[in-house]
Amino acid sequence: MVSLLTKIFIKNAEDVNNPNVRTAYGTLCSVVGIFLNILMFAGKYIAGVLSKSVSITADAFNNLSDAGSSIITLLGFRLANKKPDPDHPFGHGRLEYLSGLVVSLLILVMGFELLKSSVIKIFNPKPIEASVLVGVIVVTSILIKIYMAFYNIRVGKKIGSETMKAVAADSISDTLSTTVVLVSLIVSHFTTFNIDAYAGTFVAVLILKTGFNSAKDTISPLLGTKPDPEFVKQIKEIVKESEHIVGVHDLIVHDYGPGRVFISLHAEVPSDVDIFVLHEEIDSAELRLKERLGCEAIIHLDPISVNDEEVNKYREIVDEIIKNYDEKLSFHDFRVVPGEAQTNLILDVVVPTNYKLSFEAVNKDLKKLIQNKCEGCVAIITVEQSYI
């Protein structure tokens, strides 16, 4: 159904880097979700009343909260697509993450309420009255939720949306919880055991777990997470397509929401090439990043000596020392500045996040190793953290 509606209502559906296309996907999936969840709420509420089952009734209100979540998701996608304004020059893309967080909080609230009502029923059990109609309603709702999980996962991956993935996770949780409700109905119908309240408790725990995981996934991009390694690899490959760009460092990805990613990096270029030629190549690299990845890029031109034998000799020595010290480290901006009394070897060393040693310890260790290996040289090192 969603595939058919996509063909009808979404133009240029494959252009997922286009904010308008992403908004159209979010709108379509949200509207479908609202309709199906309201339909399931009505069906389960009737089934709950007929069977006097606390787990079915609670599951019905869970679907009603899902309909509310879909409305919030819809608002999130619409607001996230607002154009930049003077107060928000980078756009409103992070509103999509906020809407995902609200969805997660609603899941947690519903899970808590269901847990509370189920625990009460454990100590005050009441008989339930299962019937064929009730069973059909419950089975149908399971099939609908499986379908909803499928299309939300598919669309979430397609457009790279954490909000859609959160909704998909909720659908999977609902499928499991409703399955447990179905099992409790069958057990209660064919035996004397009333496990309705215990089934409700199990459902509540699943819902709480889903809400917690979804909240964690939506909070992370708001706080700022490292970029996907494959995305970093693509950036470097695209930039280094230029003839004279020989290296990339100090890469930072600034995420202001899906489709609103800004990149800053330093591109290493030979110092003996005409500056106008290099400037044109930098401009071309920025344009390629925008066309292929939908990113705004700012590239700093970083000239290095590539044909100087003495510089290359010292660079190889320093490279070997740093690799032997720790292969997780890297260096850049290497320069050799000869003087009357000494030769300065200037470089920046990059360490990963949460590195086992302090910046000061790394600086001290490498400075000692380099100066012991390179007689008459002084190592001037700047240690910095990697952001990728």
N, C-alpha and C positions, 0 to 999 in steps of 0.2 A: 504493500500500500504506500509506504513512504517513498519507495523508488519511483512509483507512478506519479505521486504528488510532486516529487522533486523535478521530474521532467516537465510537469505542467506549470509549476509556479516559480522555479528557480532558473533564471537565465545565466548562461556561462557557469554552470554548476561545477565544472572542473577547476575553475580559477579560485581555489580556496584561500589564496593569499589576499584576495580582494575583500576588504571589510564588509562591503555590501552583500557579497555572496555568503560570508560567514553569518551575517545577521539573518539572511534569508533561511539558512539551514537551521539556525537556532530558533527562529520564529516558527518554522514548519514543525519541527520536532516538539516544541513546547505546546503548540495548539493540539497536535495529535495526542500528546501526553495528557493534557487537560481533559479532552473528550473521553479517552479511555479510562482514566482514573475516576472521573465522575460516574461513568457507566458502571465500573466495578464497585464503587462505593454504594450505589443504589442497590445493586444485586446482592452484595454481601450484607448490607444492613437488613434487607428483607430476610436473607437466610439466617442472620443472627437472631432476629426477632422470632422467626418461626421455630428455630432449634433451641432457643434460650442458651446459646453458646457465647461465653465471654470472649473466647479466642477469635471467633468469627466477627463479632461486633467490633472488637478492638482492631482487627485486621481491616475492617471496613473503614474505620476512621483513619487508619494508616493510609489507605488509598486517598481519602479526602485530603490529608496533609500533603500527599504526593501531588494532587491537583494544585494545591496552593504553591507547592515548590515549583511546579511547571510555570505557574503565573509569574513567580519571582524570576525564574530563569528567562522567561520571555522579556520581562522588564530589563533584566541585566543585559541581554543581547542588544536591545533597542537603545538603552542608555550608553552602552559601551561604544556604539557606532556614532555617537555625537561628534561633530567636528570640533577640532581644537578651538579654544577660546583664549582671551587674554590671560585668564587665571590658570588655565590648563593647556599650555602650548604643546604638550605631548599627547593630547587627546584624553579620552576617558576609558581607554581599553581595560584598565584594571577593575572597572565596575563589574566586568564579567566574573572576575575572581571573587569579588565581594558577594555577588549573587550566588555563586557556588557555595560560599561560606554560610550564607543565610539558609540555603537548602540543607546543608549539613546540620546546622543548629536545629532546624525544624525536625529533622530525623531524630536527633538526640532527645528533644522534648517529647516527641511521640513515643520513643522507646521507653523513656522514663515513666510516662503515664501508663503505658501498657504493662510495664513491669509491676507498678504499684497495684493496678487493678487485678492482675493475675495472682499476685501474692495474697491479696485479700481473699480471692476465691479459693485458694488452697486451704485456708482455714475455715471457709464458709462455703463448701461445695454445694452445687445445685445440679440436678439431673438435666441432661440435654436430650433433645428430641431430633434425631437425625432422620432425614427423608431423602428420597431420590432427587427431588427438586433442589434441596440444599446441596447435595453432592454434586449435581450438575453445575450449579452456580460456582462452587468452589473450584472444580476442575477447569471450568471455562476461564476463571480468573487467573489460574496458574498458567494456562496456555497464552493468555493475553500478556502477562508479565514477562514470559520468556521471549515473546515477540518484541516487546518494548525494550528489554535488555539488549537484544540483538541489534536493533536499529540504532539505539543510542550509542552502543560501543562502536558500531560501524561509522556513524557520523562523527563521534568524538575523535576517533583516530584520523578521519579524513580531514577535519578542520583543525585538529590539534587543540581541542577544547577540554579543559579540566572540569568545567561545569557539566558538559555532556557526559563525561566519564563518571562524575559523581552521581548523576541521575541514573546512569546504567548500573552502577554499583548498588544503588537503592533498589532498582528493579530486580536484580539478582537476589538481594536479601529478601525482598518481598516474595519471590518465587519459592525460596527455601522455607520462609515462615508460613506461607499458605499451604505448602506441602505438609508441614508438621500439623497444621490445623486439620487437614484432610485425614491424616493418619489418626489423629485423636478422635475424629468423627467415626471412623471405621471401627476403632477399638471400642468406643462407647456403644456403638450399635450392636456389635456382635458379642460383647462381653459385659460383665458387671463393673468393670473398672472405669472410673471417670477421671480421665487424664487431661480434661479440657484446660484446667487452670495451669497444669504443668506445661502443656503445649504453649499456652500463652506466655509463660515465663521464658521458655526457650526462644520463642519468637522475639520477645523483648530484648533478650541478650543479643540476638543476631542484629536487630535493628540498631542497638546502641553501638555495636562493633562497627557496623557500616557507617554510622554517623561520625564516629571518631576518626576512621580512616579517611573519609571524604573531607572532613574538616582539616586534617593534616595535609592532604593533597592540595587544598585550595589556599591554606595559609602560607605554604612554602613559597609560591611565586610572589605573594604579597611582601614577604620578608626579603626575597631576593635569593634565587638559587643559581647554582652554576649551570651554564648552558649545556645542552646535549652534546656529547663528544662528536657525534656524527655531524651536527650543525657546525661545530668548530672546524672540523676537517673540511667541510664544504667551503667555508669562508677562506681558509688558507689556500685551498686548491684554486679557487676562483681568483684570488689576489695574485697568486704566483704564476698565473697565466701570462702576465706581462713579461716582456723580454728581459727587462733589467731589474725586476724585483727578485732578490735572491733569498729573502727571509722575512718572517713575520714574528713580531713579539709585542708584548704589552697589549694583548687583545682583551677588550672588555665588551661584554654584551649587556646592553641596558634594555630591560624588558618593561615596557609600559602597557603591556596587554597584547593579546593575540593580534597579529598584523601590525603592531606598532613597536618594532624592535629597532634599536639604534646600536650601531657598532662603532667603536673607536679602536684603532690599532696603529702600530708603527711598522712601516715597510722599509726593509733594508735594501739600499740601492748602491751601486758602485759610485765612489766619490769622483771618478774621472769622466763621467758621462755628462753631457750638456744638461743643465738644470731645466731648460724648457722641454726637452725630450722627456725627462723624468716626471715633470709636472703633468704633462699630457698623459703619461702612463698611469699616474695616480688617479687622475680624473676618470680615465677609462675603467680602472679597477672599481672605483666607487659606483660607477654606472652599472657595471656588471652585477655587483652585489644587489643593487636596487631592483634590477630587472629579473634576476633569477631567484633571489631569496626574499624580495619585498622589504629589504632593510635600508634604512638611511645609514650611510657610512661616512666616517671622518677618518682619513688616513694621513698620518704624519710621516713625512719623508725623512728617512734616517740614513745619511750617507756613511758608508764604511769603506775601508781600504780592502780591495780584493786582489790587487795585483802587486802589492808590496811584499817582497820576499821576507823581510825581517818581521813584518807584522804577522804574516802567515805562519812563520816559525814559532813565534810566541803564542799565537792563537792555538796551534796544535798542542803545544806544551800545556797550556791552561786547560784546554778541552780534556786532555788525558787526566790531569790532576783532578778536575771536578768529577769526571766519570768514576774514577777510582774512589773518590770520597763518598759519592752517593749518586747513582744513576737517575734518581728522581729530580736532581737539580739540573738547571740549564743556565746559560749565560748569554748576554748580548751586549750591544754597544761597546764592543772591545776596541780600545785604542792604545797605541803605543806613542808616548810622548818622550823623546830623548832629551836629556839635559846634560850640563857639564859634569855634575856630580853623580847623577843617577838617571835611570830610565823608568818613567812611570808607566805601569800597566793598569789602565782604567777599564773597569767592566761592571756590569750589573748582573747579579746572580739572582735567579728566581727559585723560590722554594714553595712547595705545595702548602695548602691550608692545613693548620694543626700539625705543623712539622715538629718532630721530636726535640729539636734543638732551637734555642732562641736565635734571632737574627744576629745578635752580638757574638754568640758562640760560633756560628757559621762563618761570620766575617773574620774572626780571630784565627780560626783553624785554617781557612783557605789562604788567608794572607801569609801565614807562616809557611804553608806548603809551597806556595808559588814563589815566595822570596828565597826559600832554601834551594829551589830548583833553578831559578833564574838569577844568577849572580849579578849584583849591581843594579837590581831592579827593586822597585817599591810597588806593591800592589795596592791600588786604591779601589776598594770594592763597595758597591751599594747593594744591599740585600733587600729584596722586595718579594711580596706575596703574589702567587699566581691567582688569577680570577677565573680560570677555566679548568 
